[in-house]
Amino acid sequence: MKGQARSFLVKERKLKAQLSLGFTLVEIMIVIAIIIILAAALLPNILRAQIISNEATAISNLRGTFTVLQIYYNDHNRSFPQEFSDLSGYISQKLISGEKSGYLFNYTRDSADEFHLNANPRTHKRTGEKYFYLDETGIMRYDLTQEADENDNITE
């Protein structure tokens, strides 16, 4: 009997050792809950960083485009281009297509020596919060609710 009892105890210990190697369902659910809480806390910050990045890219694209427009103006008898596509070869095709980094770019030639360029978020509050405006003066302006124009706040 002693041999059988000892054999039984050995088997029982092996079984307990095998069972204790894994995680219980409760432990796994707690880890998943912690991951969900962390993701929920980080997501708004990640989205906000994306909006700030898109706005900085839009400002950079507007400044670069302004420089190119000045060069074009001086090279073409003091006349701004009729269409944004006339800047092909000067700026990226993605920008000429009208959309880049969550912003829609719209160029309008008002006269031979006047233009304005708007950069509007593709989806307000999701791809950007500010609407930007730039004209031949080089002063960039913004609005928080609608397409910006020459009467809006100056971008710092």
C-alpha positions in Angstrom: 0.0 0.0 0.0 2.8 2.3 0.8 4.1 2.0 -2.8 0.7 2.9 -4.2 0.2 5.8 -1.9 3.6 7.1 -2.8 2.9 6.6 -6.5 -0.4 8.5 -6.1 1.3 11.4 -4.3 4.0 11.7 -7.0 1.2 11.7 -9.7 -0.7 14.3 -7.8 2.3 16.6 -7.5 3.1 16.2 -11.2 -0.5 17.1 -12.0 -0.4 20.2 -9.7 2.9 21.3 -11.3 1.4 21.0 -14.8 -1.7 23.0 -13.8 0.3 25.8 -12.2 2.4 26.5 -15.3 -0.4 28.3 -17.1 -2.5 31.5 -16.3 -6.0 31.4 -15.0 -8.8 33.0 -17.0 -9.2 35.7 -14.4 -5.5 36.6 -14.6 -5.7 36.9 -18.4 -8.8 39.0 -18.2 -7.1 41.4 -15.7 -4.2 41.8 -18.1 -6.5 42.5 -21.0 -8.4 45.1 -18.9 -5.2 46.8 -18.0 -4.2 47.0 -21.7 -7.5 48.4 -22.6 -7.3 51.1 -19.9 -3.8 52.1 -21.0 -4.9 52.2 -24.7 -7.9 54.4 -23.8 -5.6 56.8 -21.9 -3.0 57.1 -24.7 -5.3 57.3 -27.7 -6.4 60.9 -27.3 -2.8 62.0 -26.9 -1.8 60.1 -30.1 -4.6 61.7 -32.0 -3.8 65.1 -30.8 -0.2 64.7 -31.8 -1.4 63.7 -35.3 -3.4 66.8 -35.6 -0.5 69.0 -34.5 1.7 67.2 -37.0 -0.8 67.8 -39.8 -1.1 71.5 -39.0 2.7 71.9 -38.9 3.0 70.2 -42.2 0.3 72.4 -43.7 2.1 75.5 -42.5 5.4 74.2 -43.9 3.7 73.4 -47.3 2.2 76.9 -47.4 5.5 78.6 -46.7 7.3 76.5 -49.3 4.6 77.1 -51.8 4.8 80.8 -51.2 8.5 80.8 -51.9 7.9 78.8 -55.2 5.1 81.2 -56.1 7.5 84.2 -55.7 10.1 82.5 -57.9 7.4 81.7 -60.5 6.2 85.3 -60.3 9.7 86.7 -61.0 10.4 84.2 -63.7 7.1 84.8 -65.6 6.9 88.5 -66.2 5.5 89.3 -62.7 2.5 87.1 -63.1 1.3 84.3 -60.8 0.3 81.0 -62.3 -3.3 80.5 -63.7 -3.6 77.1 -62.1 -1.9 75.3 -59.2 -0.9 72.6 -61.7 1.3 75.2 -63.4 3.7 74.8 -60.5 4.4 71.2 -61.6 8.1 70.6 -61.4 8.4 73.2 -58.6 6.5 71.5 -55.9 5.4 67.9 -55.2 2.7 66.3 -57.3 0.9 65.2 -54.1 0.5 68.9 -53.1 -0.5 69.9 -56.6 -3.2 67.2 -56.5 -4.8 69.2 -53.7 -4.4 67.0 -50.6 -1.4 66.3 -48.4 -1.1 65.2 -44.7 -4.8 65.6 -43.9 -5.2 69.0 -45.5 -6.9 70.1 -48.7 -5.0 72.9 -50.6 -7.0 75.3 -52.9 -5.1 77.9 -55.0 -7.0 80.8 -56.6 -5.4 83.4 -58.8 -7.3 86.7 -58.3 -5.3 88.6 -60.9 -1.8 88.6 -62.5 -0.3 89.9 -59.3 -2.7 88.6 -56.6 -3.5 85.1 -55.4 -4.7 83.3 -52.3 -4.1 79.8 -51.1 -6.2 78.0 -48.6 -5.3 74.9 -46.6 -8.4 73.3 -45.0 -8.5 70.2 -42.8 -10.0 67.3 -44.8 -12.1 66.4 -41.7 -12.3 69.2 -39.2 -11.2 68.2 -35.7 -9.9 64.8 -37.0 -7.1 65.8 -39.5 -6.7 69.4 -38.3 -8.3 72.1 -36.2 -7.1 75.2 -38.1 -8.0 76.5 -41.5 -5.1 78.4 -43.1 -5.0 81.3 -45.6 -2.0 82.8 -47.5 -1.9 85.5 -50.1 0.7 87.4 -52.1 1.7 89.4 -49.1 3.1 86.3 -47.4 1.1 86.8 -44.3 -0.4 83.5 -43.1 -3.8 83.6 -41.4 -6.0 81.0 -39.7 -9.5 80.4 -38.5 -10.8 77.8 -36.1 -14.3 77.2 -37.5 -14.4 77.9 -41.3 -12.2 78.6 -44.3 -9.8 81.4 -43.4 -9.5 84.7 -45.4 -7.6 87.9 -45.3 -9.5 89.2 -42.2 -8.6 86.3 -39.9 -5.9 85.9 -37.2 -2.3 86.0 -38.2 -0.4 82.7 -37.7 2.6 83.1 -35.5 
